[in-house]
């Protein structure tokens, strides 16, 4: 533990995909939930309000893939051997805007309603 690390405002969590530490606000929280059929799933929790044990990862397909490959979800969520489905999380990540590998800040502001 070195106190001289870079100052990150707010709490820091470790991404279960790439294992890098990042500000909690940059990571997506996921929790163990169940789908309509009662099967265990990894559920995205973007607002971080769900009770229970959560895990954090970068909301990117790269970190998702890493976490899936290493079975990091079931370990982090303490659900070993339950066959947690990560499908809904993958769908969620795919629906996020701007999570492709190349991000540019020169986005034209379309459909931005600032004030009415
Ligand atoms: Zn990551």
Boltz pocket constraint, residues with backbone or C-beta under 6 A from the ligand:
constraints:
  - pocket:
      binder: B
      contacts: [[A, 15], [A, 16], [A, 17], [A, 18], [A, 19], [A, 20], [A, 57], [A, 58], [A, 63]]
      max_distance: 6.0
